[in-house]
Amino acid sequence: MADSNYFIGLISGTSVDGVDCALVQFDGNLPSLIATHFSATDSLLRKKILHLCEGKQIDLGQYGQIDVEIGHAFANAVNELLEQVSIDTGAIRAIGSHGQTVYHQPTGKFPFTLQLGDPNTIAQLTGITTIADFRRRDMAAGGEGAPLAPLLHKNCFHSSTADRVVINIGGISNITVLPKDGHCVAFDTGPGNVLMDFWIAKNRQQTFDNNGDWARTGNTSQELLTTLLEEPYFSLPHPKSTGRELFNAGWLESKLQQFNNDIADADVQATLLELTVNSIVTAVQRVASPTEIYICGGGAHNAVLMERLEQGFDGRSVETTSAVGVDPDWVEAVAFAWMAKQTLEGQVVDTTAFTGAAEATILGGIYQA
């Protein structure tokens, strides 16, 4: 079955809640989502990963062990998915693994990015050729290394008759502007769910704000919102990318201290939701006037967030990517299956408009099973 067109995409995002595993079949270069599996991250492993993400004191022994432990978690997700669908590993041409980002520093003399989830371990435990480390080749070529999912957005969602924008709202938000003339751009706009998730976990011991229900009970603090929007990242020109290294608990709490922590908890949550909306809408309006707006990522399930985005875009319809053929929960996993296919076939991909890379390159390293 070596000539099959099955690939698997793997990613664990900024929220560090689990591994998204997608089985994808291709017709030419167009993917079809065949099956999916979500494997929740063990709470202790998640705690260890978030500690690494803080970028403070790091034990190299622990760092190395976590790399392999995440590799085991990714491999287990693949094996569980294949068991569910009764497909033999020999039918899968390759796995595309984004890994788990623990630190991303795209600026400075020696920019770098760190994604854990040892691909040697994944290849060994699954028996499937694994392609990983997509970001660092892009950075070597002068790019920011992220966002990369816009490569799939352009391939699958571009229209010759409509000006579109795809907004991915995970822990961090990014936009892909897809004008009908083909001159696409993409970049991270700032926080998506990461600050809202932190705040509700701290105050209500919940991992996320289901449907935005808690935010709905609060009122936006305009003073706090103004303070949050003073963050210089929001005014930087694109290409640009960001993550937990900037938008984290310390960042938020330093802002709240300016108000003597005198804002009601629910009002803070409402304001954080508004920060996500405002930063996305402002970023889009600076570079495009889309007629069609599509959302993917976990934010697509936040009803209040979706309502506020529609209002922010002057009532224009805001739909999920289901409307253009891909379930919003699985776009990123599909993207890395698609990238694995390009790499395995020796195809260069052009990230110049998305990450600022100087040239199109082949992304990722191949770990042969």
Contacts in CASP RR format, 6 or more apart in sequence:
PFRMAT RR
TARGET T0000
AUTHOR 0000-0000-0000
METHOD contacts of the structure
MODEL  1
MADSNYFIGLISGTSVDGVDCALVQFDGNLPSLIATHFSATDSLLRKKIL
HLCEGKQIDLGQYGQIDVEIGHAFANAVNELLEQVSIDTGAIRAIGSHGQ
TVYHQPTGKFPFTLQLGDPNTIAQLTGITTIADFRRRDMAAGGEGAPLAP
LLHKNCFHSSTADRVVINIGGISNITVLPKDGHCVAFDTGPGNVLMDFWI
AKNRQQTFDNNGDWARTGNTSQELLTTLLEEPYFSLPHPKSTGRELFNAG
WLESKLQQFNNDIADADVQATLLELTVNSIVTAVQRVASPTEIYICGGGA
HNAVLMERLEQGFDGRSVETTSAVGVDPDWVEAVAFAWMAKQTLEGQVVD
TTAFTGAAEATILGGIYQA
1 88 0 8 1.000
1 90 0 8 1.000
1 91 0 8 1.000
2 90 0 8 1.000
2 93 0 8 1.000
4 25 0 8 1.000
4 90 0 8 1.000
4 91 0 8 1.000
4 92 0 8 1.000
4 93 0 8 1.000
5 25 0 8 1.000
5 26 0 8 1.000
5 27 0 8 1.000
5 28 0 8 1.000
5 93 0 8 1.000
6 23 0 8 1.000
6 24 0 8 1.000
6 25 0 8 1.000
6 34 0 8 1.000
6 87 0 8 1.000
6 91 0 8 1.000
6 92 0 8 1.000
6 93 0 8 1.000
7 23 0 8 1.000
7 24 0 8 1.000
7 25 0 8 1.000
7 26 0 8 1.000
7 92 0 8 1.000
7 93 0 8 1.000
7 94 0 8 1.000
7 95 0 8 1.000
7 96 0 8 1.000
7 337 0 8 1.000
7 338 0 8 1.000
7 340 0 8 1.000
7 341 0 8 1.000
8 21 0 8 1.000
8 22 0 8 1.000
8 23 0 8 1.000
8 24 0 8 1.000
8 78 0 8 1.000
8 81 0 8 1.000
8 92 0 8 1.000
8 94 0 8 1.000
8 95 0 8 1.000
8 96 0 8 1.000
8 128 0 8 1.000
8 337 0 8 1.000
8 340 0 8 1.000
9 20 0 8 1.000
9 21 0 8 1.000
9 22 0 8 1.000
9 24 0 8 1.000
9 95 0 8 1.000
9 96 0 8 1.000
9 97 0 8 1.000
9 98 0 8 1.000
9 333 0 8 1.000
9 334 0 8 1.000
9 335 0 8 1.000
9 336 0 8 1.000
9 337 0 8 1.000
9 340 0 8 1.000
10 19 0 8 1.000
10 20 0 8 1.000
10 21 0 8 1.000
10 22 0 8 1.000
10 74 0 8 1.000
10 77 0 8 1.000
10 78 0 8 1.000
10 95 0 8 1.000
10 96 0 8 1.000
10 97 0 8 1.000
10 98 0 8 1.000
10 99 0 8 1.000
10 122 0 8 1.000
10 333 0 8 1.000
10 336 0 8 1.000
11 19 0 8 1.000
11 20 0 8 1.000
11 97 0 8 1.000
11 98 0 8 1.000
11 99 0 8 1.000
11 332 0 8 1.000
11 333 0 8 1.000
11 336 0 8 1.000
12 18 0 8 1.000
12 19 0 8 1.000
12 20 0 8 1.000
12 41 0 8 1.000
12 70 0 8 1.000
12 73 0 8 1.000
12 74 0 8 1.000
12 98 0 8 1.000
12 99 0 8 1.000
12 100 0 8 1.000
13 20 0 8 1.000
13 98 0 8 1.000
13 100 0 8 1.000
13 101 0 8 1.000
13 170 0 8 1.000
13 171 0 8 1.000
13 332 0 8 1.000
14 101 0 8 1.000
14 170 0 8 1.000
14 171 0 8 1.000
14 172 0 8 1.000
14 193 0 8 1.000
14 194 0 8 1.000
14 243 0 8 1.000
14 244 0 8 1.000
15 170 0 8 1.000
15 171 0 8 1.000
15 193 0 8 1.000
15 194 0 8 1.000
15 197 0 8 1.000
15 208 0 8 1.000
16 41 0 8 1.000
16 46 0 8 1.000
16 49 0 8 1.000
16 50 0 8 1.000
16 53 0 8 1.000
16 100 0 8 1.000
17 40 0 8 1.000
17 41 0 8 1.000
17 46 0 8 1.000
17 207 0 8 1.000
18 38 0 8 1.000
18 39 0 8 1.000
18 40 0 8 1.000
18 41 0 8 1.000
18 46 0 8 1.000
18 73 0 8 1.000
19 38 0 8 1.000
19 39 0 8 1.000
19 41 0 8 1.000
19 73 0 8 1.000
19 74 0 8 1.000
19 77 0 8 1.000
20 36 0 8 1.000
20 38 0 8 1.000
20 329 0 8 1.000
20 330 0 8 1.000
20 332 0 8 1.000
20 333 0 8 1.000
21 36 0 8 1.000
21 37 0 8 1.000
21 38 0 8 1.000
21 39 0 8 1.000
21 74 0 8 1.000
21 77 0 8 1.000
21 78 0 8 1.000
21 80 0 8 1.000
21 81 0 8 1.000
21 333 0 8 1.000
22 33 0 8 1.000
22 35 0 8 1.000
22 36 0 8 1.000
22 330 0 8 1.000
22 333 0 8 1.000
22 334 0 8 1.000
22 337 0 8 1.000
23 33 0 8 1.000
23 34 0 8 1.000
23 35 0 8 1.000
23 36 0 8 1.000
23 81 0 8 1.000
23 82 0 8 1.000
23 85 0 8 1.000
23 87 0 8 1.000
23 92 0 8 1.000
23 337 0 8 1.000
24 31 0 8 1.000
24 32 0 8 1.000
24 33 0 8 1.000
24 34 0 8 1.000
24 334 0 8 1.000
24 337 0 8 1.000
24 338 0 8 1.000
25 31 0 8 1.000
25 32 0 8 1.000
25 34 0 8 1.000
26 32 0 8 1.000
26 338 0 8 1.000
26 341 0 8 1.000
29 155 0 8 1.000
29 338 0 8 1.000
29 341 0 8 1.000
30 155 0 8 1.000
30 156 0 8 1.000
31 152 0 8 1.000
31 156 0 8 1.000
31 326 0 8 1.000
31 334 0 8 1.000
31 337 0 8 1.000
31 338 0 8 1.000
33 326 0 8 1.000
33 327 0 8 1.000
33 330 0 8 1.000
33 334 0 8 1.000
34 85 0 8 1.000
35 81 0 8 1.000
35 84 0 8 1.000
35 85 0 8 1.000
36 81 0 8 1.000
36 327 0 8 1.000
36 329 0 8 1.000
36 330 0 8 1.000
36 333 0 8 1.000
37 77 0 8 1.000
37 80 0 8 1.000
37 81 0 8 1.000
37 84 0 8 1.000
39 73 0 8 1.000
39 76 0 8 1.000
39 77 0 8 1.000
39 80 0 8 1.000
41 49 0 8 1.000
41 73 0 8 1.000
42 73 0 8 1.000
45 66 0 8 1.000
45 69 0 8 1.000
45 70 0 8 1.000
45 73 0 8 1.000
48 62 0 8 1.000
48 66 0 8 1.000
49 66 0 8 1.000
49 70 0 8 1.000
49 100 0 8 1.000
49 102 0 8 1.000
49 116 0 8 1.000
52 58 0 8 1.000
52 63 0 8 1.000
52 66 0 8 1.000
52 102 0 8 1.000
52 103 0 8 1.000
52 116 0 8 1.000
53 101 0 8 1.000
53 102 0 8 1.000
53 103 0 8 1.000
53 244 0 8 1.000
53 245 0 8 1.000
53 248 0 8 1.000
54 248 0 8 1.000
55 102 0 8 1.000
55 103 0 8 1.000
55 245 0 8 1.000
66 116 0 8 1.000
67 116 0 8 1.000
67 117 0 8 1.000
67 118 0 8 1.000
68 117 0 8 1.000
68 118 0 8 1.000
68 121 0 8 1.000
70 99 0 8 1.000
70 100 0 8 1.000
70 116 0 8 1.000
70 117 0 8 1.000
70 118 0 8 1.000
71 116 0 8 1.000
71 117 0 8 1.000
71 118 0 8 1.000
71 119 0 8 1.000
71 121 0 8 1.000
71 122 0 8 1.000
71 125 0 8 1.000
72 121 0 8 1.000
72 125 0 8 1.000
73 117 0 8 1.000
74 97 0 8 1.000
74 99 0 8 1.000
74 117 0 8 1.000
74 121 0 8 1.000
74 122 0 8 1.000
75 121 0 8 1.000
75 122 0 8 1.000
75 124 0 8 1.000
75 125 0 8 1.000
75 126 0 8 1.000
76 125 0 8 1.000
78 95 0 8 1.000
78 122 0 8 1.000
78 126 0 8 1.000
78 128 0 8 1.000
79 125 0 8 1.000
79 126 0 8 1.000
82 88 0 8 1.000
82 89 0 8 1.000
82 92 0 8 1.000
89 126 0 8 1.000
89 127 0 8 1.000
89 128 0 8 1.000
90 128 0 8 1.000
92 128 0 8 1.000
93 129 0 8 1.000
93 341 0 8 1.000
93 344 0 8 1.000
94 128 0 8 1.000
94 129 0 8 1.000
94 130 0 8 1.000
94 131 0 8 1.000
94 340 0 8 1.000
94 341 0 8 1.000
94 343 0 8 1.000
94 344 0 8 1.000
94 366 0 8 1.000
95 122 0 8 1.000
95 123 0 8 1.000
95 126 0 8 1.000
95 128 0 8 1.000
95 129 0 8 1.000
95 130 0 8 1.000
95 131 0 8 1.000
95 340 0 8 1.000
96 130 0 8 1.000
96 131 0 8 1.000
96 132 0 8 1.000
96 336 0 8 1.000
96 337 0 8 1.000
96 339 0 8 1.000
96 340 0 8 1.000
97 117 0 8 1.000
97 119 0 8 1.000
97 122 0 8 1.000
97 130 0 8 1.000
97 131 0 8 1.000
97 132 0 8 1.000
97 336 0 8 1.000
98 115 0 8 1.000
98 132 0 8 1.000
98 134 0 8 1.000
98 148 0 8 1.000
98 332 0 8 1.000
98 336 0 8 1.000
99 115 0 8 1.000
99 116 0 8 1.000
99 117 0 8 1.000
99 132 0 8 1.000
100 115 0 8 1.000
100 116 0 8 1.000
100 117 0 8 1.000
101 113 0 8 1.000
101 114 0 8 1.000
101 115 0 8 1.000
101 243 0 8 1.000
102 114 0 8 1.000
102 115 0 8 1.000
102 116 0 8 1.000
103 112 0 8 1.000
103 113 0 8 1.000
103 114 0 8 1.000
103 245 0 8 1.000
104 113 0 8 1.000
104 114 0 8 1.000
104 146 0 8 1.000
104 241 0 8 1.000
104 242 0 8 1.000
104 243 0 8 1.000
104 245 0 8 1.000
105 111 0 8 1.000
105 112 0 8 1.000
105 113 0 8 1.000
105 245 0 8 1.000
106 113 0 8 1.000
106 139 0 8 1.000
106 143 0 8 1.000
106 144 0 8 1.000
106 145 0 8 1.000
106 146 0 8 1.000
106 240 0 8 1.000
106 241 0 8 1.000
111 139 0 8 1.000
111 144 0 8 1.000
112 136 0 8 1.000
112 139 0 8 1.000
113 135 0 8 1.000
113 136 0 8 1.000
113 139 0 8 1.000
113 145 0 8 1.000
113 146 0 8 1.000
115 132 0 8 1.000
115 133 0 8 1.000
115 135 0 8 1.000
117 132 0 8 1.000
119 130 0 8 1.000
119 131 0 8 1.000
119 132 0 8 1.000
119 133 0 8 1.000
119 365 0 8 1.000
119 367 0 8 1.000
120 130 0 8 1.000
120 367 0 8 1.000
122 128 0 8 1.000
122 130 0 8 1.000
122 132 0 8 1.000
122 367 0 8 1.000
123 129 0 8 1.000
123 130 0 8 1.000
123 367 0 8 1.000
123 368 0 8 1.000
123 369 0 8 1.000
124 369 0 8 1.000
126 369 0 8 1.000
127 369 0 8 1.000
128 369 0 8 1.000
129 344 0 8 1.000
129 366 0 8 1.000
129 367 0 8 1.000
129 368 0 8 1.000
129 369 0 8 1.000
130 366 0 8 1.000
130 367 0 8 1.000
130 369 0 8 1.000
131 339 0 8 1.000
131 340 0 8 1.000
131 343 0 8 1.000
131 344 0 8 1.000
131 364 0 8 1.000
131 365 0 8 1.000
131 366 0 8 1.000
131 367 0 8 1.000
132 364 0 8 1.000
132 365 0 8 1.000
132 367 0 8 1.000
133 364 0 8 1.000
133 365 0 8 1.000
134 148 0 8 1.000
134 336 0 8 1.000
134 339 0 8 1.000
134 343 0 8 1.000
134 363 0 8 1.000
134 364 0 8 1.000
135 145 0 8 1.000
135 146 0 8 1.000
135 148 0 8 1.000
135 363 0 8 1.000
136 145 0 8 1.000
136 364 0 8 1.000
137 361 0 8 1.000
137 362 0 8 1.000
137 363 0 8 1.000
137 364 0 8 1.000
137 365 0 8 1.000
138 144 0 8 1.000
138 145 0 8 1.000
138 148 0 8 1.000
138 351 0 8 1.000
138 355 0 8 1.000
138 357 0 8 1.000
138 361 0 8 1.000
138 363 0 8 1.000
139 145 0 8 1.000
141 351 0 8 1.000
141 357 0 8 1.000
141 358 0 8 1.000
141 359 0 8 1.000
141 361 0 8 1.000
142 355 0 8 1.000
142 356 0 8 1.000
142 357 0 8 1.000
142 358 0 8 1.000
143 239 0 8 1.000
143 351 0 8 1.000
143 355 0 8 1.000
143 356 0 8 1.000
143 357 0 8 1.000
143 358 0 8 1.000
144 239 0 8 1.000
144 240 0 8 1.000
144 241 0 8 1.000
144 355 0 8 1.000
144 356 0 8 1.000
145 241 0 8 1.000
145 351 0 8 1.000
145 355 0 8 1.000
145 357 0 8 1.000
146 174 0 8 1.000
146 188 0 8 1.000
146 241 0 8 1.000
146 355 0 8 1.000
147 168 0 8 1.000
147 174 0 8 1.000
147 176 0 8 1.000
147 186 0 8 1.000
147 187 0 8 1.000
147 188 0 8 1.000
147 241 0 8 1.000
147 354 0 8 1.000
147 355 0 8 1.000
148 335 0 8 1.000
148 339 0 8 1.000
148 351 0 8 1.000
148 354 0 8 1.000
148 355 0 8 1.000
148 363 0 8 1.000
149 168 0 8 1.000
149 174 0 8 1.000
149 176 0 8 1.000
149 331 0 8 1.000
149 332 0 8 1.000
149 335 0 8 1.000
150 166 0 8 1.000
150 174 0 8 1.000
150 176 0 8 1.000
150 184 0 8 1.000
150 186 0 8 1.000
150 354 0 8 1.000
151 335 0 8 1.000
151 338 0 8 1.000
151 339 0 8 1.000
151 349 0 8 1.000
151 351 0 8 1.000
151 354 0 8 1.000
152 331 0 8 1.000
152 334 0 8 1.000
152 335 0 8 1.000
152 338 0 8 1.000
152 339 0 8 1.000
153 166 0 8 1.000
153 176 0 8 1.000
153 178 0 8 1.000
153 186 0 8 1.000
153 331 0 8 1.000
153 335 0 8 1.000
154 176 0 8 1.000
154 178 0 8 1.000
154 184 0 8 1.000
155 338 0 8 1.000
156 324 0 8 1.000
156 325 0 8 1.000
156 326 0 8 1.000
157 164 0 8 1.000
157 166 0 8 1.000
157 176 0 8 1.000
157 178 0 8 1.000
157 294 0 8 1.000
157 321 0 8 1.000
157 324 0 8 1.000
157 326 0 8 1.000
158 164 0 8 1.000
158 178 0 8 1.000
158 180 0 8 1.000
158 182 0 8 1.000
158 184 0 8 1.000
159 178 0 8 1.000
159 180 0 8 1.000
159 292 0 8 1.000
160 180 0 8 1.000
161 180 0 8 1.000
162 180 0 8 1.000
162 291 0 8 1.000
162 292 0 8 1.000
163 178 0 8 1.000
163 179 0 8 1.000
163 180 0 8 1.000
163 288 0 8 1.000
163 289 0 8 1.000
163 290 0 8 1.000
163 291 0 8 1.000
163 292 0 8 1.000
164 177 0 8 1.000
164 178 0 8 1.000
164 179 0 8 1.000
164 180 0 8 1.000
164 290 0 8 1.000
164 291 0 8 1.000
164 292 0 8 1.000
164 293 0 8 1.000
164 294 0 8 1.000
165 175 0 8 1.000
165 176 0 8 1.000
165 177 0 8 1.000
165 178 0 8 1.000
165 284 0 8 1.000
165 288 0 8 1.000
165 290 0 8 1.000
165 292 0 8 1.000
165 293 0 8 1.000
165 294 0 8 1.000
166 175 0 8 1.000
166 176 0 8 1.000
166 178 0 8 1.000
166 294 0 8 1.000
166 295 0 8 1.000
166 296 0 8 1.000
166 321 0 8 1.000
167 173 0 8 1.000
167 174 0 8 1.000
167 175 0 8 1.000
167 176 0 8 1.000
167 280 0 8 1.000
167 284 0 8 1.000
167 293 0 8 1.000
167 294 0 8 1.000
167 295 0 8 1.000
167 296 0 8 1.000
167 309 0 8 1.000
168 174 0 8 1.000
168 175 0 8 1.000
168 176 0 8 1.000
168 295 0 8 1.000
168 296 0 8 1.000
168 297 0 8 1.000
168 331 0 8 1.000
168 332 0 8 1.000
169 192 0 8 1.000
169 193 0 8 1.000
169 276 0 8 1.000
169 280 0 8 1.000
169 295 0 8 1.000
169 296 0 8 1.000
169 297 0 8 1.000
169 298 0 8 1.000
169 299 0 8 1.000
169 300 0 8 1.000
169 302 0 8 1.000
169 305 0 8 1.000
170 192 0 8 1.000
170 193 0 8 1.000
170 194 0 8 1.000
170 297 0 8 1.000
170 298 0 8 1.000
170 299 0 8 1.000
171 191 0 8 1.000
171 192 0 8 1.000
171 193 0 8 1.000
171 194 0 8 1.000
171 197 0 8 1.000
172 188 0 8 1.000
172 190 0 8 1.000
172 191 0 8 1.000
172 192 0 8 1.000
172 194 0 8 1.000
172 242 0 8 1.000
172 243 0 8 1.000
172 247 0 8 1.000
173 188 0 8 1.000
173 189 0 8 1.000
173 190 0 8 1.000
173 191 0 8 1.000
173 192 0 8 1.000
173 276 0 8 1.000
173 279 0 8 1.000
173 280 0 8 1.000
174 186 0 8 1.000
174 187 0 8 1.000
174 188 0 8 1.000
174 189 0 8 1.000
174 241 0 8 1.000
175 186 0 8 1.000
175 187 0 8 1.000
175 189 0 8 1.000
175 280 0 8 1.000
175 283 0 8 1.000
175 284 0 8 1.000
176 184 0 8 1.000
176 185 0 8 1.000
176 186 0 8 1.000
176 354 0 8 1.000
177 184 0 8 1.000
177 185 0 8 1.000
177 186 0 8 1.000
177 284 0 8 1.000
177 287 0 8 1.000
177 288 0 8 1.000
177 290 0 8 1.000
178 184 0 8 1.000
179 288 0 8 1.000
183 353 0 8 1.000
184 353 0 8 1.000
184 354 0 8 1.000
185 238 0 8 1.000
185 287 0 8 1.000
185 353 0 8 1.000
185 354 0 8 1.000
186 238 0 8 1.000
186 239 0 8 1.000
186 353 0 8 1.000
186 354 0 8 1.000
187 238 0 8 1.000
187 239 0 8 1.000
187 240 0 8 1.000
187 241 0 8 1.000
187 283 0 8 1.000
187 354 0 8 1.000
188 240 0 8 1.000
188 241 0 8 1.000
188 242 0 8 1.000
188 243 0 8 1.000
189 234 0 8 1.000
189 279 0 8 1.000
189 280 0 8 1.000
189 283 0 8 1.000
190 233 0 8 1.000
190 234 0 8 1.000
190 242 0 8 1.000
190 243 0 8 1.000
190 247 0 8 1.000
190 276 0 8 1.000
190 279 0 8 1.000
191 247 0 8 1.000
191 272 0 8 1.000
191 275 0 8 1.000
191 276 0 8 1.000
191 279 0 8 1.000
192 276 0 8 1.000
192 299 0 8 1.000
193 208 0 8 1.000
193 276 0 8 1.000
193 298 0 8 1.000
193 299 0 8 1.000
193 302 0 8 1.000
194 243 0 8 1.000
194 244 0 8 1.000
194 247 0 8 1.000
194 248 0 8 1.000
195 247 0 8 1.000
195 252 0 8 1.000
195 272 0 8 1.000
195 275 0 8 1.000
195 276 0 8 1.000
196 208 0 8 1.000
196 209 0 8 1.000
196 215 0 8 1.000
196 269 0 8 1.000
196 272 0 8 1.000
196 273 0 8 1.000
196 276 0 8 1.000
197 207 0 8 1.000
197 208 0 8 1.000
197 209 0 8 1.000
198 248 0 8 1.000
198 249 0 8 1.000
198 252 0 8 1.000
199 252 0 8 1.000
199 265 0 8 1.000
199 268 0 8 1.000
199 269 0 8 1.000
199 272 0 8 1.000
200 206 0 8 1.000
200 207 0 8 1.000
200 208 0 8 1.000
200 209 0 8 1.000
200 214 0 8 1.000
200 269 0 8 1.000
201 207 0 8 1.000
202 249 0 8 1.000
203 265 0 8 1.000
204 214 0 8 1.000
209 215 0 8 1.000
209 269 0 8 1.000
209 273 0 8 1.000
209 302 0 8 1.000
211 301 0 8 1.000
211 302 0 8 1.000
211 303 0 8 1.000
211 304 0 8 1.000
212 273 0 8 1.000
212 302 0 8 1.000
212 303 0 8 1.000
212 304 0 8 1.000
212 305 0 8 1.000
213 304 0 8 1.000
214 266 0 8 1.000
214 269 0 8 1.000
215 266 0 8 1.000
215 269 0 8 1.000
215 270 0 8 1.000
215 272 0 8 1.000
215 273 0 8 1.000
215 304 0 8 1.000
215 305 0 8 1.000
216 270 0 8 1.000
216 304 0 8 1.000
217 266 0 8 1.000
217 270 0 8 1.000
218 264 0 8 1.000
218 266 0 8 1.000
218 267 0 8 1.000
218 269 0 8 1.000
218 270 0 8 1.000
219 267 0 8 1.000
219 270 0 8 1.000
220 267 0 8 1.000
220 270 0 8 1.000
220 271 0 8 1.000
220 274 0 8 1.000
221 259 0 8 1.000
221 263 0 8 1.000
221 267 0 8 1.000
221 268 0 8 1.000
221 270 0 8 1.000
221 271 0 8 1.000
223 259 0 8 1.000
224 255 0 8 1.000
224 256 0 8 1.000
224 259 0 8 1.000
224 263 0 8 1.000
224 267 0 8 1.000
224 268 0 8 1.000
224 271 0 8 1.000
225 271 0 8 1.000
225 274 0 8 1.000
225 275 0 8 1.000
225 278 0 8 1.000
227 255 0 8 1.000
227 258 0 8 1.000
227 259 0 8 1.000
228 255 0 8 1.000
228 271 0 8 1.000
228 272 0 8 1.000
228 275 0 8 1.000
229 275 0 8 1.000
229 278 0 8 1.000
229 279 0 8 1.000
231 246 0 8 1.000
231 251 0 8 1.000
233 240 0 8 1.000
233 242 0 8 1.000
233 246 0 8 1.000
234 279 0 8 1.000
234 282 0 8 1.000
234 283 0 8 1.000
238 287 0 8 1.000
239 354 0 8 1.000
239 355 0 8 1.000
239 356 0 8 1.000
241 355 0 8 1.000
252 272 0 8 1.000
256 263 0 8 1.000
256 268 0 8 1.000
263 271 0 8 1.000
273 302 0 8 1.000
273 304 0 8 1.000
273 305 0 8 1.000
273 308 0 8 1.000
274 308 0 8 1.000
276 305 0 8 1.000
277 305 0 8 1.000
277 308 0 8 1.000
277 309 0 8 1.000
277 312 0 8 1.000
280 309 0 8 1.000
281 309 0 8 1.000
281 312 0 8 1.000
281 313 0 8 1.000
284 290 0 8 1.000
284 313 0 8 1.000
290 316 0 8 1.000
291 316 0 8 1.000
292 317 0 8 1.000
292 319 0 8 1.000
293 309 0 8 1.000
293 313 0 8 1.000
293 316 0 8 1.000
293 317 0 8 1.000
293 318 0 8 1.000
293 319 0 8 1.000
294 318 0 8 1.000
294 319 0 8 1.000
294 320 0 8 1.000
294 321 0 8 1.000
294 323 0 8 1.000
294 324 0 8 1.000
295 306 0 8 1.000
295 309 0 8 1.000
295 318 0 8 1.000
295 319 0 8 1.000
295 320 0 8 1.000
295 321 0 8 1.000
295 328 0 8 1.000
296 320 0 8 1.000
296 321 0 8 1.000
296 326 0 8 1.000
296 328 0 8 1.000
296 329 0 8 1.000
296 331 0 8 1.000
296 332 0 8 1.000
297 328 0 8 1.000
297 329 0 8 1.000
297 331 0 8 1.000
297 332 0 8 1.000
298 328 0 8 1.000
298 329 0 8 1.000
299 305 0 8 1.000
299 306 0 8 1.000
300 306 0 8 1.000
300 320 0 8 1.000
300 321 0 8 1.000
300 328 0 8 1.000
300 329 0 8 1.000
306 318 0 8 1.000
309 318 0 8 1.000
310 316 0 8 1.000
310 317 0 8 1.000
310 318 0 8 1.000
320 328 0 8 1.000
321 327 0 8 1.000
321 328 0 8 1.000
321 331 0 8 1.000
322 328 0 8 1.000
326 334 0 8 1.000
339 349 0 8 1.000
339 363 0 8 1.000
339 364 0 8 1.000
341 347 0 8 1.000
342 348 0 8 1.000
342 349 0 8 1.000
342 362 0 8 1.000
342 363 0 8 1.000
343 362 0 8 1.000
343 363 0 8 1.000
343 364 0 8 1.000
343 365 0 8 1.000
343 366 0 8 1.000
344 366 0 8 1.000
346 362 0 8 1.000
347 362 0 8 1.000
348 360 0 8 1.000
348 361 0 8 1.000
348 362 0 8 1.000
349 360 0 8 1.000
349 361 0 8 1.000
349 362 0 8 1.000
349 363 0 8 1.000
350 360 0 8 1.000
351 357 0 8 1.000
351 360 0 8 1.000
351 361 0 8 1.000
351 363 0 8 1.000
352 358 0 8 1.000
352 359 0 8 1.000
352 360 0 8 1.000
END
